[in-house]
Amino acid sequence: QLQLVESGGGLVQPGGSLRLSCAASGFSLRYYAVGWFRQAPGKEREKVSCINSHGDSTESADSVKGRFTISRDDAKSTVYLQMNSLKPEDTAVYYCWCSASYSSSWGQGTQVTAS
């Protein structure tokens, strides 16, 4: 079973920074596209940022471009989301995701609050 474990969420003042981590347990992320999604109360889950399996292509939501950076370390089977200049509207539960042609998985989520 694919298991993803997020960490790094918390409470931060607007303008502050947080770094989320997502570690794969029991498998390697090497051949997976990975990404971060978020869901605010009363809203649908939305894609924040994704990176392909080769690590050479990323895409991000317009709302976070220039502020959030996704990266991956396949040696550690970990994906990161560096979040700078956080805004109150970034407040949400952030979920890690991975996908390949044969399987996909979601993490349990980590709360990020900018207030």
TORLO-419368 format. One record per residue (C-alpha): x, y, z; residue in one letter; residue number from 0. Coordinates in steps of 0.1 Angstrom, whole numbers, plus 5000, padded with zeros to 4 digits. Layout:
<nodes>
px->X | py->Y | pz->Z | resn->a | resi->NUM
...
</nodes>
This chain:
<nodes>
px->5000 | py->5000 | pz->5000 | resn->q | resi->0
px->5013 | py->5034 | pz->4990 | resn->l | resi->1
px->5016 | py->5057 | pz->5020 | resn->q | resi->2
px->5024 | py->5094 | pz->5020 | resn->l | resi->3
px->5031 | py->5113 | pz->5052 | resn->v | resi->4
px->5030 | py->5151 | pz->5052 | resn->e | resi->5
px->5046 | py->5174 | pz->5078 | resn->s | resi->6
px->5055 | py->5210 | pz->5082 | resn->g | resi->7
px->5021 | py->5226 | pz->5084 | resn->g | resi->8
px->5012 | py->5251 | pz->5111 | resn->g | resi->9
px->5002 | py->5287 | pz->5120 | resn->l | resi->10
px->5021 | py->5316 | pz->5105 | resn->v | resi->11
px->5015 | py->5353 | pz->5102 | resn->q | resi->12
px->5006 | py->5367 | pz->5067 | resn->p | resi->13
px->5039 | py->5373 | pz->5048 | resn->g | resi->14
px->5056 | py->5344 | pz->5065 | resn->g | resi->15
px->5069 | py->5311 | pz->5052 | resn->s | resi->16
px->5065 | py->5274 | pz->5057 | resn->l | resi->17
px->5080 | py->5244 | pz->5041 | resn->r | resi->18
px->5059 | py->5213 | pz->5037 | resn->l | resi->19
px->5074 | py->5178 | pz->5033 | resn->s | resi->20
px->5058 | py->5146 | pz->5020 | resn->c | resi->21
px->5076 | py->5114 | pz->5026 | resn->a | resi->22
px->5068 | py->5081 | pz->5008 | resn->a | resi->23
px->5066 | py->5051 | pz->5031 | resn->s | resi->24
px->5074 | py->5017 | pz->5018 | resn->g | resi->25
px->5080 | py->5027 | pz->4982 | resn->f | resi->26
px->5101 | py->5050 | pz->4960 | resn->s | resi->27
px->5087 | py->5081 | pz->4945 | resn->l | resi->28
px->5112 | py->5079 | pz->4917 | resn->r | resi->29
px->5087 | py->5070 | pz->4889 | resn->y | resi->30
px->5058 | py->5090 | pz->4901 | resn->y | resi->31
px->5046 | py->5125 | pz->4893 | resn->a | resi->32
px->5040 | py->5142 | pz->4926 | resn->v | resi->33
px->5021 | py->5173 | pz->4937 | resn->g | resi->34
px->5003 | py->5193 | pz->4963 | resn->w | resi->35
px->4966 | py->5201 | pz->4965 | resn->f | resi->36
px->4947 | py->5221 | pz->4990 | resn->r | resi->37
px->4912 | py->5223 | pz->5003 | resn->q | resi->38
px->4898 | py->5252 | pz->5023 | resn->a | resi->39
px->4866 | py->5250 | pz->5043 | resn->p | resi->40
px->4835 | py->5250 | pz->5021 | resn->g | resi->41
px->4856 | py->5248 | pz->4989 | resn->k | resi->42
px->4866 | py->5221 | pz->4965 | resn->e | resi->43
px->4901 | py->5206 | pz->4965 | resn->r | resi->44
px->4924 | py->5224 | pz->4941 | resn->e | resi->45
px->4957 | py->5218 | pz->4926 | resn->k | resi->46
px->4986 | py->5239 | pz->4940 | resn->v | resi->47
px->5017 | py->5226 | pz->4923 | resn->s | resi->48
px->5029 | py->5195 | pz->4906 | resn->c | resi->49
px->5062 | py->5181 | pz->4893 | resn->i | resi->50
px->5068 | py->5153 | pz->4868 | resn->n | resi->51
px->5086 | py->5121 | pz->4875 | resn->s | resi->52
px->5118 | py->5134 | pz->4859 | resn->h | resi->53
px->5118 | py->5166 | pz->4880 | resn->g | resi->54
px->5122 | py->5188 | pz->4850 | resn->d | resi->55
px->5087 | py->5201 | pz->4845 | resn->s | resi->56
px->5065 | py->5218 | pz->4871 | resn->t | resi->57
px->5031 | py->5235 | pz->4870 | resn->e | resi->58
px->5015 | py->5257 | pz->4896 | resn->s | resi->59
px->4982 | py->5275 | pz->4901 | resn->a | resi->60
px->4982 | py->5311 | pz->4891 | resn->d | resi->61
px->4974 | py->5321 | pz->4927 | resn->s | resi->62
px->5007 | py->5307 | pz->4940 | resn->v | resi->63
px->5031 | py->5314 | pz->4912 | resn->k | resi->64
px->5061 | py->5334 | pz->4923 | resn->g | resi->65
px->5055 | py->5324 | pz->4960 | resn->r | resi->66
px->5054 | py->5286 | pz->4962 | resn->f | resi->67
px->5081 | py->5263 | pz->4949 | resn->t | resi->68
px->5077 | py->5225 | pz->4945 | resn->i | resi->69
px->5108 | py->5202 | pz->4946 | resn->s | resi->70
px->5116 | py->5166 | pz->4950 | resn->r | resi->71
px->5144 | py->5145 | pz->4964 | resn->d | resi->72
px->5141 | py->5110 | pz->4950 | resn->d | resi->73
px->5170 | py->5097 | pz->4971 | resn->a | resi->74
px->5148 | py->5105 | pz->5001 | resn->k | resi->75
px->5115 | py->5097 | pz->4984 | resn->s | resi->76
px->5103 | py->5131 | pz->4996 | resn->t | resi->77
px->5086 | py->5160 | pz->4979 | resn->v | resi->78
px->5086 | py->5196 | pz->4993 | resn->y | resi->79
px->5065 | py->5227 | pz->4990 | resn->l | resi->80
px->5083 | py->5259 | pz->4999 | resn->q | resi->81
px->5056 | py->5285 | pz->5006 | resn->m | resi->82
px->5067 | py->5321 | pz->5009 | resn->n | resi->83
px->5047 | py->5354 | pz->5013 | resn->s | resi->84
px->5017 | py->5334 | pz->5027 | resn->l | resi->85
px->4983 | py->5351 | pz->5025 | resn->k | resi->86
px->4952 | py->5344 | pz->5046 | resn->p | resi->87
px->4936 | py->5329 | pz->5014 | resn->e | resi->88
px->4963 | py->5302 | pz->5015 | resn->d | resi->89
px->4947 | py->5288 | pz->5046 | resn->t | resi->90
px->4937 | py->5252 | pz->5039 | resn->a | resi->91
px->4945 | py->5216 | pz->5045 | resn->v | resi->92
px->4973 | py->5207 | pz->5021 | resn->y | resi->93
px->4975 | py->5172 | pz->5006 | resn->y | resi->94
px->5003 | py->5154 | pz->4990 | resn->c | resi->95
px->4996 | py->5133 | pz->4959 | resn->w | resi->96
px->5015 | py->5109 | pz->4937 | resn->c | resi->97
px->5005 | py->5092 | pz->4905 | resn->s | resi->98
px->5019 | py->5068 | pz->4880 | resn->a | resi->99
px->5002 | py->5048 | pz->4852 | resn->s | resi->100
px->4997 | py->5018 | pz->4876 | resn->y | resi->101
px->4989 | py->5035 | pz->4910 | resn->s | resi->102
px->4983 | py->5067 | pz->4929 | resn->s | resi->103
px->4979 | py->5078 | pz->4964 | resn->s | resi->104
px->4970 | py->5107 | pz->4987 | resn->w | resi->105
px->4984 | py->5118 | pz->5020 | resn->g | resi->106
px->4963 | py->5125 | pz->5051 | resn->q | resi->107
px->4967 | py->5162 | pz->5049 | resn->g | resi->108
px->4984 | py->5189 | pz->5070 | resn->t | resi->109
px->4968 | py->5222 | pz->5081 | resn->q | resi->110
px->4983 | py->5255 | pz->5070 | resn->v | resi->111
px->4969 | py->5286 | pz->5086 | resn->t | resi->112
px->4980 | py->5321 | pz->5077 | resn->a | resi->113
px->4965 | py->5345 | pz->5102 | resn->s | resi->114
</nodes>
